[in-house]
Amino acid sequence: MKTINKITSLEYGILIYFLIRSMTLGIAVNSYIHIGGVDGYLSPFIGMIIGFIPLYIFIKLLNYKPDLNIFEKIDFIFGKKIGTFLNIIITGFILFLVTVVFWNLLNFIGSQYLYKTSILYVSIFFGICFCYTCTKRLVVLVRASNLLFYISIIIFFICLIGLIGNPKLNNLLPFLEYGIKKPLLSSLSHVAYTILPLFILLIIPKNDIRNKDKLNKMIILFYCLANIGKFIVTFLTIFGIDLAKLYEFPDFVLLRRISTTGFFQRFESILATQWIFDLFIMISMCFYFAKSSYKHLFKNKYDNYFILVIIFTICIICSNFLFKSNTIGDNFILYKLPFILGIFLFIIPLIIFIKSRKKA
Protein backbone atom coordinates (compact mmCIF):
# COMPACT_ATOMS: atom_id res chain seq x y z
CA MET A 1 0.00 0.00 0.00
CA LYS A 2 1.26 3.48 -0.82
CA THR A 3 2.44 5.57 2.07
CA ILE A 4 -0.19 8.23 1.38
CA ASN A 5 -2.93 5.66 2.12
CA LYS A 6 -1.42 4.66 5.45
CA ILE A 7 -2.17 6.20 8.80
CA THR A 8 0.39 7.08 11.46
CA SER A 9 0.64 5.64 14.94
CA LEU A 10 -0.43 9.04 16.30
CA GLU A 11 -3.61 8.91 14.19
CA TYR A 12 -4.26 5.38 15.39
CA GLY A 13 -3.94 6.64 18.96
CA ILE A 14 -6.46 9.40 18.23
CA LEU A 15 -8.96 6.77 17.05
CA ILE A 16 -8.43 4.96 20.36
CA TYR A 17 -9.10 8.23 22.21
CA PHE A 18 -12.42 8.71 20.41
CA LEU A 19 -13.60 5.11 20.81
CA ILE A 20 -12.88 5.12 24.55
CA ARG A 21 -14.90 8.33 24.94
CA SER A 22 -17.69 7.39 22.52
CA MET A 23 -20.08 5.86 25.06
CA THR A 24 -19.56 8.50 27.74
CA LEU A 25 -22.63 10.64 27.11
CA GLY A 26 -25.79 9.12 28.56
CA ILE A 27 -24.23 5.65 28.93
CA ALA A 28 -20.97 5.32 30.88
CA VAL A 29 -21.57 8.25 33.23
CA ASN A 30 -25.06 6.95 34.03
CA SER A 31 -23.58 3.57 34.95
CA TYR A 32 -21.15 5.27 37.35
CA ILE A 33 -24.02 7.12 39.01
CA HIS A 34 -26.71 4.41 39.09
CA ILE A 35 -24.45 1.41 39.77
CA GLY A 36 -21.46 2.93 41.56
CA GLY A 37 -23.52 5.40 43.58
CA VAL A 38 -21.67 8.04 45.56
CA ASP A 39 -18.37 6.22 44.86
CA GLY A 40 -19.05 6.06 41.12
CA TYR A 41 -16.35 8.62 40.38
CA LEU A 42 -13.82 5.86 41.18
CA SER A 43 -15.12 3.71 38.30
CA PRO A 44 -12.98 5.16 35.46
CA PHE A 45 -9.82 4.88 37.57
CA ILE A 46 -10.48 1.27 38.68
CA GLY A 47 -11.77 0.44 35.21
CA MET A 48 -8.60 1.79 33.61
CA ILE A 49 -6.53 -0.64 35.71
CA ILE A 50 -8.80 -3.61 34.95
CA GLY A 51 -8.93 -2.53 31.32
CA PHE A 52 -5.25 -3.29 30.83
CA ILE A 53 -6.29 -6.97 30.54
CA PRO A 54 -8.42 -6.54 27.38
CA LEU A 55 -5.94 -3.91 26.17
CA TYR A 56 -3.15 -6.50 26.40
CA ILE A 57 -5.24 -8.94 24.35
CA PHE A 58 -5.99 -6.17 21.85
CA ILE A 59 -2.29 -5.34 21.37
CA LYS A 60 -1.35 -9.00 21.01
CA LEU A 61 -4.03 -9.55 18.36
CA LEU A 62 -2.91 -6.40 16.57
CA ASN A 63 0.70 -7.64 16.48
CA TYR A 64 -0.30 -11.16 15.38
CA LYS A 65 0.05 -11.54 11.59
CA PRO A 66 0.50 -7.77 11.12
CA ASP A 67 -0.31 -7.91 7.40
CA LEU A 68 -3.85 -9.23 8.02
CA ASN A 69 -7.00 -7.56 9.32
CA ILE A 70 -9.13 -9.23 11.99
CA PHE A 71 -11.33 -11.10 9.49
CA GLU A 72 -8.32 -12.59 7.74
CA LYS A 73 -6.74 -13.48 11.08
CA ILE A 74 -9.89 -15.32 12.18
CA ASP A 75 -9.97 -17.27 8.90
CA PHE A 76 -6.30 -18.17 9.31
CA ILE A 77 -6.71 -19.28 12.93
CA PHE A 78 -10.03 -21.18 12.72
CA GLY A 79 -10.22 -22.20 9.11
CA LYS A 80 -12.62 -21.03 6.42
CA LYS A 81 -15.93 -22.45 7.70
CA ILE A 82 -15.65 -21.58 11.40
CA GLY A 83 -13.90 -18.32 10.51
CA THR A 84 -16.73 -17.24 8.20
CA PHE A 85 -19.30 -18.07 10.89
CA LEU A 86 -17.42 -16.02 13.51
CA ASN A 87 -16.96 -13.11 11.13
CA ILE A 88 -20.69 -13.01 10.40
CA ILE A 89 -21.53 -13.16 14.12
CA ILE A 90 -19.08 -10.37 14.97
CA THR A 91 -20.26 -8.18 12.09
CA GLY A 92 -23.90 -8.70 13.08
CA PHE A 93 -23.10 -7.59 16.62
CA ILE A 94 -21.21 -4.50 15.41
CA LEU A 95 -24.27 -3.51 13.35
CA PHE A 96 -26.43 -4.00 16.43
CA LEU A 97 -23.99 -1.94 18.50
CA VAL A 98 -24.01 0.92 16.00
CA THR A 99 -27.82 0.86 16.11
CA VAL A 100 -27.76 1.23 19.91
CA VAL A 101 -25.13 3.98 19.83
CA PHE A 102 -27.00 5.82 17.08
CA TRP A 103 -30.20 5.57 19.13
CA ASN A 104 -28.36 7.21 22.02
CA LEU A 105 -27.14 9.99 19.73
CA LEU A 106 -30.66 10.61 18.40
CA ASN A 107 -32.06 10.55 21.93
CA PHE A 108 -29.57 13.17 23.05
CA ILE A 109 -30.08 15.47 20.07
CA GLY A 110 -33.86 15.04 20.16
CA SER A 111 -34.15 15.82 23.87
CA GLN A 112 -31.61 18.64 24.13
CA TYR A 113 -31.63 20.37 20.74
CA LEU A 114 -34.42 19.40 18.34
CA TYR A 115 -37.22 18.41 20.69
CA LYS A 116 -39.84 19.77 18.26
CA THR A 117 -38.43 17.89 15.27
CA SER A 118 -39.26 14.31 14.31
CA ILE A 119 -36.45 11.95 15.27
CA LEU A 120 -36.89 10.24 11.90
CA TYR A 121 -35.86 13.42 10.09
CA VAL A 122 -32.85 13.80 12.36
CA SER A 123 -31.81 10.19 11.76
CA ILE A 124 -32.12 10.64 7.99
CA PHE A 125 -29.91 13.73 8.11
CA PHE A 126 -27.21 12.00 10.16
CA GLY A 127 -27.67 8.81 8.17
CA ILE A 128 -26.79 10.61 4.94
CA CYS A 129 -23.63 11.90 6.60
CA PHE A 130 -22.61 8.45 7.80
CA CYS A 131 -23.43 6.78 4.47
CA TYR A 132 -21.33 9.39 2.69
CA THR A 133 -18.50 8.78 5.15
CA CYS A 134 -18.55 5.04 4.47
CA THR A 135 -17.94 5.69 0.76
CA LYS A 136 -14.58 7.24 1.58
CA ARG A 137 -11.30 5.55 2.36
CA LEU A 138 -10.29 5.13 6.00
CA VAL A 139 -7.51 7.66 5.64
CA VAL A 140 -10.10 10.38 4.91
CA LEU A 141 -11.95 9.61 8.16
CA VAL A 142 -8.66 9.55 10.06
CA ARG A 143 -7.62 12.94 8.72
CA ALA A 144 -10.99 14.34 9.83
CA SER A 145 -10.56 12.76 13.27
CA ASN A 146 -7.25 14.62 13.66
CA LEU A 147 -8.97 17.99 13.36
CA LEU A 148 -11.85 16.91 15.61
CA PHE A 149 -9.35 15.70 18.21
CA TYR A 150 -7.71 19.11 18.64
CA ILE A 151 -11.08 20.85 18.76
CA SER A 152 -12.24 18.31 21.35
CA ILE A 153 -9.16 18.90 23.51
CA ILE A 154 -9.74 22.67 23.45
CA ILE A 155 -13.39 22.19 24.45
CA PHE A 156 -12.35 19.80 27.23
CA PHE A 157 -10.03 22.40 28.78
CA ILE A 158 -12.69 25.09 28.49
CA CYS A 159 -15.03 22.80 30.44
CA LEU A 160 -12.33 21.98 32.98
CA ILE A 161 -11.47 25.63 33.63
CA GLY A 162 -15.13 26.64 33.75
CA LEU A 163 -15.99 23.95 36.31
CA ILE A 164 -13.07 24.40 38.68
CA GLY A 165 -14.48 25.08 42.13
CA ASN A 166 -17.86 23.48 41.37
CA PRO A 167 -17.30 20.03 42.95
CA LYS A 168 -18.24 19.86 46.59
CA LEU A 169 -16.26 17.29 48.52
CA ASN A 170 -19.25 16.70 50.80
CA ASN A 171 -21.01 15.15 47.78
CA LEU A 172 -18.39 12.39 47.77
CA LEU A 173 -19.16 11.28 51.31
CA PRO A 174 -19.55 8.77 52.87
CA PHE A 175 -16.52 7.19 51.20
CA LEU A 176 -17.09 3.51 50.31
CA GLU A 177 -20.24 3.41 52.42
CA TYR A 178 -21.22 0.04 50.93
CA GLY A 179 -17.68 -1.24 50.38
CA ILE A 180 -15.85 -1.70 47.10
CA LYS A 181 -18.57 -3.82 45.46
CA LYS A 182 -20.60 -1.03 43.81
CA PRO A 183 -17.69 0.96 42.31
CA LEU A 184 -16.14 -2.34 41.21
CA LEU A 185 -19.31 -3.32 39.35
CA SER A 186 -19.54 0.08 37.69
CA SER A 187 -15.86 -0.12 36.79
CA LEU A 188 -16.57 -3.39 34.95
CA SER A 189 -19.28 -1.52 33.06
CA HIS A 190 -16.66 1.12 32.30
CA VAL A 191 -14.44 -1.57 30.77
CA ALA A 192 -17.35 -2.88 28.69
CA TYR A 193 -18.42 0.54 27.40
CA THR A 194 -15.04 2.11 26.79
CA ILE A 195 -12.26 -0.48 26.43
CA LEU A 196 -13.91 -3.40 24.64
CA PRO A 197 -15.02 -1.36 21.57
CA LEU A 198 -11.32 -0.97 20.73
CA PHE A 199 -11.69 -4.42 19.14
CA ILE A 200 -13.22 -2.59 16.15
CA LEU A 201 -9.82 -1.07 15.34
CA LEU A 202 -8.39 -4.52 14.61
CA ILE A 203 -9.92 -4.07 11.17
CA ILE A 204 -6.80 -2.00 10.43
CA PRO A 205 -3.77 -4.25 9.76
CA LYS A 206 -0.67 -3.20 11.66
CA ASN A 207 1.28 -3.03 8.40
CA ASP A 208 -1.08 -0.27 7.24
CA ILE A 209 0.31 1.96 9.98
CA ARG A 210 3.42 4.04 9.55
CA ASN A 211 6.16 4.28 12.24
CA LYS A 212 4.90 1.01 13.78
CA ASP A 213 7.74 1.01 16.30
CA LYS A 214 5.89 3.77 18.21
CA LEU A 215 2.46 2.14 17.96
CA ASN A 216 2.36 0.36 21.33
CA LYS A 217 3.48 3.52 23.15
CA MET A 218 0.81 5.55 21.36
CA ILE A 219 -1.89 3.02 22.22
CA ILE A 220 -1.01 3.11 25.93
CA LEU A 221 -0.59 6.91 25.92
CA PHE A 222 -4.01 7.63 24.42
CA TYR A 223 -5.56 4.85 26.49
CA CYS A 224 -4.41 6.57 29.68
CA LEU A 225 -5.21 10.05 28.37
CA ALA A 226 -8.82 9.17 27.52
CA ASN A 227 -9.41 7.33 30.80
CA ILE A 228 -7.92 10.07 32.95
CA GLY A 229 -10.12 12.56 31.11
CA LYS A 230 -13.17 10.41 31.87
CA PHE A 231 -12.18 10.28 35.54
CA ILE A 232 -11.99 14.08 35.67
CA VAL A 233 -15.37 14.45 33.94
CA THR A 234 -16.96 11.92 36.30
CA PHE A 235 -15.50 13.62 39.36
CA LEU A 236 -16.97 16.93 38.20
CA THR A 237 -20.31 15.31 37.37
CA ILE A 238 -20.95 14.08 40.91
CA PHE A 239 -22.70 17.27 41.97
CA GLY A 240 -24.94 15.32 44.32
CA ILE A 241 -25.72 11.68 43.69
CA ASP A 242 -29.47 12.00 44.30
CA LEU A 243 -29.68 15.01 41.99
CA ALA A 244 -27.52 13.43 39.28
CA LYS A 245 -29.79 10.36 39.12
CA LEU A 246 -32.72 12.55 38.08
CA TYR A 247 -31.15 13.47 34.74
CA GLU A 248 -30.82 11.29 31.66
CA PHE A 249 -27.69 13.21 30.62
CA PRO A 250 -26.17 14.48 33.89
CA ASP A 251 -22.86 15.29 32.20
CA PHE A 252 -24.66 17.64 29.81
CA VAL A 253 -26.60 19.28 32.64
CA LEU A 254 -23.30 19.94 34.40
CA LEU A 255 -22.12 22.12 31.51
CA ARG A 256 -24.90 24.60 32.27
CA ARG A 257 -22.89 25.63 35.32
CA ILE A 258 -20.22 27.15 33.12
CA SER A 259 -20.78 30.90 33.08
CA THR A 260 -19.86 33.13 30.14
CA THR A 261 -21.31 36.35 31.63
CA GLY A 262 -24.04 36.29 29.00
CA PHE A 263 -21.63 36.32 26.02
CA PHE A 264 -23.05 33.01 24.78
CA GLN A 265 -26.55 31.65 25.17
CA ARG A 266 -26.79 27.91 25.77
CA PHE A 267 -23.01 27.67 25.86
CA GLU A 268 -23.35 24.06 27.03
CA SER A 269 -24.69 23.18 23.58
CA ILE A 270 -21.44 24.37 22.02
CA LEU A 271 -19.36 22.45 24.54
CA ALA A 272 -21.42 19.27 24.06
CA THR A 273 -20.23 19.01 20.46
CA GLN A 274 -17.20 17.13 21.79
CA TRP A 275 -19.47 14.17 22.59
CA ILE A 276 -21.06 14.37 19.16
CA PHE A 277 -17.54 14.16 17.69
CA ASP A 278 -16.92 11.02 19.77
CA LEU A 279 -20.13 9.37 18.58
CA PHE A 280 -19.47 10.39 14.98
CA ILE A 281 -16.06 8.67 14.94
CA MET A 282 -17.46 5.60 16.73
CA ILE A 283 -20.35 5.13 14.31
CA SER A 284 -18.14 5.81 11.29
CA MET A 285 -15.62 3.20 12.43
CA CYS A 286 -18.43 0.68 12.94
CA PHE A 287 -19.58 1.36 9.39
CA TYR A 288 -16.04 0.93 8.10
CA PHE A 289 -15.84 -2.35 10.02
CA ALA A 290 -19.07 -3.57 8.39
CA LYS A 291 -17.91 -2.41 4.96
CA SER A 292 -14.65 -4.33 5.32
CA SER A 293 -16.59 -7.39 6.47
CA TYR A 294 -18.80 -7.26 3.38
CA LYS A 295 -15.77 -7.04 1.09
CA HIS A 296 -14.09 -9.94 2.90
CA LEU A 297 -17.10 -12.27 3.06
CA PHE A 298 -18.09 -11.75 -0.57
CA LYS A 299 -14.54 -11.51 -1.90
CA ASN A 300 -15.39 -8.12 -3.33
CA LYS A 301 -12.26 -6.19 -4.14
CA TYR A 302 -14.20 -2.99 -4.71
CA ASP A 303 -16.90 -1.29 -2.65
CA ASN A 304 -20.49 -2.03 -3.62
CA TYR A 305 -21.91 1.26 -2.40
CA PHE A 306 -25.51 0.41 -3.18
CA ILE A 307 -25.53 -2.69 -0.97
CA LEU A 308 -23.58 -0.92 1.77
CA VAL A 309 -25.89 2.10 1.81
CA ILE A 310 -28.94 -0.20 1.95
CA ILE A 311 -27.48 -2.10 4.94
CA PHE A 312 -26.57 1.08 6.79
CA THR A 313 -29.89 2.74 5.98
CA ILE A 314 -31.77 -0.22 7.46
CA CYS A 315 -29.53 -0.04 10.53
CA ILE A 316 -30.18 3.68 10.93
CA ILE A 317 -33.95 3.37 10.49
CA CYS A 318 -34.06 0.51 12.99
CA SER A 319 -32.54 2.80 15.59
CA ASN A 320 -35.81 4.76 15.57
CA PHE A 321 -37.79 1.68 16.61
CA LEU A 322 -35.20 -0.13 18.71
CA PHE A 323 -36.86 0.63 22.05
CA LYS A 324 -40.51 1.40 22.82
CA SER A 325 -39.53 4.10 25.31
CA ASN A 326 -36.47 5.86 26.67
CA THR A 327 -36.91 4.06 29.99
CA ILE A 328 -36.69 0.64 28.33
CA GLY A 329 -33.71 1.79 26.28
CA ASP A 330 -31.86 3.24 29.24
CA ASN A 331 -32.41 0.10 31.35
CA PHE A 332 -31.18 -2.12 28.53
CA ILE A 333 -28.04 -0.04 27.99
CA LEU A 334 -27.37 0.28 31.70
CA TYR A 335 -27.89 -3.31 32.88
CA LYS A 336 -27.80 -5.65 29.84
CA LEU A 337 -25.52 -4.12 27.23
CA PRO A 338 -22.31 -4.56 29.32
CA PHE A 339 -22.88 -8.34 29.45
CA ILE A 340 -23.52 -8.49 25.70
CA LEU A 341 -20.40 -6.42 25.04
CA GLY A 342 -18.44 -8.76 27.29
CA ILE A 343 -19.51 -11.80 25.28
CA PHE A 344 -18.83 -10.42 21.80
CA LEU A 345 -15.92 -8.06 22.44
CA PHE A 346 -14.08 -9.87 25.24
CA ILE A 347 -14.93 -13.59 25.30
CA ILE A 348 -14.66 -14.02 21.51
CA PRO A 349 -11.41 -11.99 21.23
CA LEU A 350 -10.05 -13.96 24.21
CA ILE A 351 -10.80 -17.23 22.40
CA ILE A 352 -9.16 -15.85 19.25
CA PHE A 353 -6.11 -14.81 21.29
CA ILE A 354 -5.77 -18.23 22.99
CA LYS A 355 -6.20 -20.01 19.68
CA SER A 356 -3.63 -17.75 18.01
CA ARG A 357 -1.07 -18.67 20.67
CA LYS A 358 -1.55 -22.33 19.83
CA LYS A 359 -1.46 -21.59 16.10
CA ALA A 360 1.82 -19.67 16.31
C-alpha positions as CSV (number, residue, x, y, z in Angstrom):
1,M,0.0,0.0,0.0
2,K,1.3,3.5,-0.8
3,T,2.4,5.6,2.1
4,I,-0.2,8.2,1.4
5,N,-2.9,5.7,2.1
6,K,-1.4,4.7,5.4
7,I,-2.2,6.2,8.8
8,T,0.4,7.1,11.5
9,S,0.6,5.6,14.9
10,L,-0.4,9.0,16.3
11,E,-3.6,8.9,14.2
12,Y,-4.3,5.4,15.4
13,G,-3.9,6.6,19.0
14,I,-6.5,9.4,18.2
15,L,-9.0,6.8,17.0
16,I,-8.4,5.0,20.4
17,Y,-9.1,8.2,22.2
18,F,-12.4,8.7,20.4
19,L,-13.6,5.1,20.8
20,I,-12.9,5.1,24.5
21,R,-14.9,8.3,24.9
22,S,-17.7,7.4,22.5
23,M,-20.1,5.9,25.1
24,T,-19.6,8.5,27.7
25,L,-22.6,10.6,27.1
26,G,-25.8,9.1,28.6
27,I,-24.2,5.6,28.9
28,A,-21.0,5.3,30.9
29,V,-21.6,8.3,33.2
30,N,-25.1,6.9,34.0
31,S,-23.6,3.6,35.0
32,Y,-21.1,5.3,37.3
33,I,-24.0,7.1,39.0
34,H,-26.7,4.4,39.1
35,I,-24.4,1.4,39.8
36,G,-21.5,2.9,41.6
37,G,-23.5,5.4,43.6
38,V,-21.7,8.0,45.6
39,D,-18.4,6.2,44.9
40,G,-19.1,6.1,41.1
41,Y,-16.4,8.6,40.4
42,L,-13.8,5.9,41.2
43,S,-15.1,3.7,38.3
44,P,-13.0,5.2,35.5
45,F,-9.8,4.9,37.6
46,I,-10.5,1.3,38.7
47,G,-11.8,0.4,35.2
48,M,-8.6,1.8,33.6
49,I,-6.5,-0.6,35.7
50,I,-8.8,-3.6,35.0
51,G,-8.9,-2.5,31.3
52,F,-5.2,-3.3,30.8
53,I,-6.3,-7.0,30.5
54,P,-8.4,-6.5,27.4
55,L,-5.9,-3.9,26.2
56,Y,-3.1,-6.5,26.4
57,I,-5.2,-8.9,24.3
58,F,-6.0,-6.2,21.9
59,I,-2.3,-5.3,21.4
60,K,-1.4,-9.0,21.0
61,L,-4.0,-9.6,18.4
62,L,-2.9,-6.4,16.6
63,N,0.7,-7.6,16.5
64,Y,-0.3,-11.2,15.4
65,K,0.1,-11.5,11.6
66,P,0.5,-7.8,11.1
67,D,-0.3,-7.9,7.4
68,L,-3.9,-9.2,8.0
69,N,-7.0,-7.6,9.3
70,I,-9.1,-9.2,12.0
71,F,-11.3,-11.1,9.5
72,E,-8.3,-12.6,7.7
73,K,-6.7,-13.5,11.1
74,I,-9.9,-15.3,12.2
75,D,-10.0,-17.3,8.9
76,F,-6.3,-18.2,9.3
77,I,-6.7,-19.3,12.9
78,F,-10.0,-21.2,12.7
79,G,-10.2,-22.2,9.1
80,K,-12.6,-21.0,6.4
81,K,-15.9,-22.4,7.7
82,I,-15.7,-21.6,11.4
83,G,-13.9,-18.3,10.5
84,T,-16.7,-17.2,8.2
85,F,-19.3,-18.1,10.9
86,L,-17.4,-16.0,13.5
87,N,-17.0,-13.1,11.1
88,I,-20.7,-13.0,10.4
89,I,-21.5,-13.2,14.1
90,I,-19.1,-10.4,15.0
91,T,-20.3,-8.2,12.1
92,G,-23.9,-8.7,13.1
93,F,-23.1,-7.6,16.6
94,I,-21.2,-4.5,15.4
95,L,-24.3,-3.5,13.4
96,F,-26.4,-4.0,16.4
97,L,-24.0,-1.9,18.5
98,V,-24.0,0.9,16.0
99,T,-27.8,0.9,16.1
100,V,-27.8,1.2,19.9
101,V,-25.1,4.0,19.8
102,F,-27.0,5.8,17.1
103,W,-30.2,5.6,19.1
104,N,-28.4,7.2,22.0
105,L,-27.1,10.0,19.7
106,L,-30.7,10.6,18.4
107,N,-32.1,10.5,21.9
108,F,-29.6,13.2,23.1
109,I,-30.1,15.5,20.1
110,G,-33.9,15.0,20.2
111,S,-34.2,15.8,23.9
112,Q,-31.6,18.6,24.1
113,Y,-31.6,20.4,20.7
114,L,-34.4,19.4,18.3
115,Y,-37.2,18.4,20.7
116,K,-39.8,19.8,18.3
117,T,-38.4,17.9,15.3
118,S,-39.3,14.3,14.3
119,I,-36.4,12.0,15.3
120,L,-36.9,10.2,11.9
121,Y,-35.9,13.4,10.1
122,V,-32.9,13.8,12.4
123,S,-31.8,10.2,11.8
124,I,-32.1,10.6,8.0
125,F,-29.9,13.7,8.1
126,F,-27.2,12.0,10.2
127,G,-27.7,8.8,8.2
128,I,-26.8,10.6,4.9
129,C,-23.6,11.9,6.6
130,F,-22.6,8.4,7.8
131,C,-23.4,6.8,4.5
132,Y,-21.3,9.4,2.7
133,T,-18.5,8.8,5.2
134,C,-18.5,5.0,4.5
135,T,-17.9,5.7,0.8
136,K,-14.6,7.2,1.6
137,R,-11.3,5.6,2.4
138,L,-10.3,5.1,6.0
139,V,-7.5,7.7,5.6
140,V,-10.1,10.4,4.9
141,L,-11.9,9.6,8.2
142,V,-8.7,9.5,10.1
143,R,-7.6,12.9,8.7
144,A,-11.0,14.3,9.8
145,S,-10.6,12.8,13.3
146,N,-7.2,14.6,13.7
147,L,-9.0,18.0,13.4
148,L,-11.8,16.9,15.6
149,F,-9.4,15.7,18.2
150,Y,-7.7,19.1,18.6
151,I,-11.1,20.9,18.8
152,S,-12.2,18.3,21.3
153,I,-9.2,18.9,23.5
154,I,-9.7,22.7,23.5
155,I,-13.4,22.2,24.4
156,F,-12.3,19.8,27.2
157,F,-10.0,22.4,28.8
158,I,-12.7,25.1,28.5
159,C,-15.0,22.8,30.4
160,L,-12.3,22.0,33.0
161,I,-11.5,25.6,33.6
162,G,-15.1,26.6,33.8
163,L,-16.0,23.9,36.3
164,I,-13.1,24.4,38.7
165,G,-14.5,25.1,42.1
166,N,-17.9,23.5,41.4
167,P,-17.3,20.0,42.9
168,K,-18.2,19.9,46.6
169,L,-16.3,17.3,48.5
170,N,-19.2,16.7,50.8
171,N,-21.0,15.1,47.8
172,L,-18.4,12.4,47.8
173,L,-19.2,11.3,51.3
174,P,-19.5,8.8,52.9
175,F,-16.5,7.2,51.2
176,L,-17.1,3.5,50.3
177,E,-20.2,3.4,52.4
178,Y,-21.2,0.0,50.9
179,G,-17.7,-1.2,50.4
180,I,-15.9,-1.7,47.1
181,K,-18.6,-3.8,45.5
182,K,-20.6,-1.0,43.8
183,P,-17.7,1.0,42.3
184,L,-16.1,-2.3,41.2
185,L,-19.3,-3.3,39.3
186,S,-19.5,0.1,37.7
187,S,-15.9,-0.1,36.8
188,L,-16.6,-3.4,35.0
189,S,-19.3,-1.5,33.1
190,H,-16.7,1.1,32.3
191,V,-14.4,-1.6,30.8
192,A,-17.4,-2.9,28.7
193,Y,-18.4,0.5,27.4
194,T,-15.0,2.1,26.8
195,I,-12.3,-0.5,26.4
196,L,-13.9,-3.4,24.6
197,P,-15.0,-1.4,21.6
198,L,-11.3,-1.0,20.7
199,F,-11.7,-4.4,19.1
200,I,-13.2,-2.6,16.2
201,L,-9.8,-1.1,15.3
202,L,-8.4,-4.5,14.6
203,I,-9.9,-4.1,11.2
204,I,-6.8,-2.0,10.4
205,P,-3.8,-4.3,9.8
206,K,-0.7,-3.2,11.7
207,N,1.3,-3.0,8.4
208,D,-1.1,-0.3,7.2
209,I,0.3,2.0,10.0
210,R,3.4,4.0,9.6
211,N,6.2,4.3,12.2
212,K,4.9,1.0,13.8
213,D,7.7,1.0,16.3
214,K,5.9,3.8,18.2
215,L,2.5,2.1,18.0
216,N,2.4,0.4,21.3
217,K,3.5,3.5,23.1
218,M,0.8,5.6,21.4
219,I,-1.9,3.0,22.2
220,I,-1.0,3.1,25.9
221,L,-0.6,6.9,25.9
222,F,-4.0,7.6,24.4
223,Y,-5.6,4.9,26.5
224,C,-4.4,6.6,29.7
225,L,-5.2,10.1,28.4
226,A,-8.8,9.2,27.5
227,N,-9.4,7.3,30.8
228,I,-7.9,10.1,33.0
229,G,-10.1,12.6,31.1
230,K,-13.2,10.4,31.9
231,F,-12.2,10.3,35.5
232,I,-12.0,14.1,35.7
233,V,-15.4,14.4,33.9
234,T,-17.0,11.9,36.3
235,F,-15.5,13.6,39.4
236,L,-17.0,16.9,38.2
237,T,-20.3,15.3,37.4
238,I,-21.0,14.1,40.9
239,F,-22.7,17.3,42.0
240,G,-24.9,15.3,44.3
241,I,-25.7,11.7,43.7
242,D,-29.5,12.0,44.3
243,L,-29.7,15.0,42.0
244,A,-27.5,13.4,39.3
245,K,-29.8,10.4,39.1
246,L,-32.7,12.6,38.1
247,Y,-31.2,13.5,34.7
248,E,-30.8,11.3,31.7
249,F,-27.7,13.2,30.6
250,P,-26.2,14.5,33.9
251,D,-22.9,15.3,32.2
252,F,-24.7,17.6,29.8
253,V,-26.6,19.3,32.6
254,L,-23.3,19.9,34.4
255,L,-22.1,22.1,31.5
256,R,-24.9,24.6,32.3
257,R,-22.9,25.6,35.3
258,I,-20.2,27.2,33.1
259,S,-20.8,30.9,33.1
260,T,-19.9,33.1,30.1
261,T,-21.3,36.3,31.6
262,G,-24.0,36.3,29.0
263,F,-21.6,36.3,26.0
264,F,-23.0,33.0,24.8
265,Q,-26.5,31.6,25.2
266,R,-26.8,27.9,25.8
267,F,-23.0,27.7,25.9
268,E,-23.4,24.1,27.0
269,S,-24.7,23.2,23.6
270,I,-21.4,24.4,22.0
271,L,-19.4,22.4,24.5
272,A,-21.4,19.3,24.1
273,T,-20.2,19.0,20.5
274,Q,-17.2,17.1,21.8
275,W,-19.5,14.2,22.6
276,I,-21.1,14.4,19.2
277,F,-17.5,14.2,17.7
278,D,-16.9,11.0,19.8
279,L,-20.1,9.4,18.6
280,F,-19.5,10.4,15.0
281,I,-16.1,8.7,14.9
282,M,-17.5,5.6,16.7
283,I,-20.4,5.1,14.3
284,S,-18.1,5.8,11.3
285,M,-15.6,3.2,12.4
286,C,-18.4,0.7,12.9
287,F,-19.6,1.4,9.4
288,Y,-16.0,0.9,8.1
289,F,-15.8,-2.4,10.0
290,A,-19.1,-3.6,8.4
291,K,-17.9,-2.4,5.0
292,S,-14.6,-4.3,5.3
293,S,-16.6,-7.4,6.5
294,Y,-18.8,-7.3,3.4
295,K,-15.8,-7.0,1.1
296,H,-14.1,-9.9,2.9
297,L,-17.1,-12.3,3.1
298,F,-18.1,-11.8,-0.6
299,K,-14.5,-11.5,-1.9
300,N,-15.4,-8.1,-3.3
301,K,-12.3,-6.2,-4.1
302,Y,-14.2,-3.0,-4.7
303,D,-16.9,-1.3,-2.6
304,N,-20.5,-2.0,-3.6
305,Y,-21.9,1.3,-2.4
306,F,-25.5,0.4,-3.2
307,I,-25.5,-2.7,-1.0
308,L,-23.6,-0.9,1.8
309,V,-25.9,2.1,1.8
310,I,-28.9,-0.2,1.9
311,I,-27.5,-2.1,4.9
312,F,-26.6,1.1,6.8
313,T,-29.9,2.7,6.0
314,I,-31.8,-0.2,7.5
315,C,-29.5,0.0,10.5
316,I,-30.2,3.7,10.9
317,I,-33.9,3.4,10.5
318,C,-34.1,0.5,13.0
319,S,-32.5,2.8,15.6
320,N,-35.8,4.8,15.6
321,F,-37.8,1.7,16.6
322,L,-35.2,-0.1,18.7
323,F,-36.9,0.6,22.1
324,K,-40.5,1.4,22.8
325,S,-39.5,4.1,25.3
326,N,-36.5,5.9,26.7
327,T,-36.9,4.1,30.0
328,I,-36.7,0.6,28.3
329,G,-33.7,1.8,26.3
330,D,-31.9,3.2,29.2
331,N,-32.4,0.1,31.4
332,F,-31.2,-2.1,28.5
333,I,-28.0,0.0,28.0
334,L,-27.4,0.3,31.7
335,Y,-27.9,-3.3,32.9
336,K,-27.8,-5.6,29.8
337,L,-25.5,-4.1,27.2
338,P,-22.3,-4.6,29.3
339,F,-22.9,-8.3,29.5
340,I,-23.5,-8.5,25.7
341,L,-20.4,-6.4,25.0
342,G,-18.4,-8.8,27.3
343,I,-19.5,-11.8,25.3
344,F,-18.8,-10.4,21.8
345,L,-15.9,-8.1,22.4
346,F,-14.1,-9.9,25.2
347,I,-14.9,-13.6,25.3
348,I,-14.7,-14.0,21.5
349,P,-11.4,-12.0,21.2
350,L,-10.0,-14.0,24.2
351,I,-10.8,-17.2,22.4
352,I,-9.2,-15.8,19.3
353,F,-6.1,-14.8,21.3
354,I,-5.8,-18.2,23.0
355,K,-6.2,-20.0,19.7
356,S,-3.6,-17.7,18.0
357,R,-1.1,-18.7,20.7
358,K,-1.6,-22.3,19.8
359,K,-1.5,-21.6,16.1
360,A,1.8,-19.7,16.3
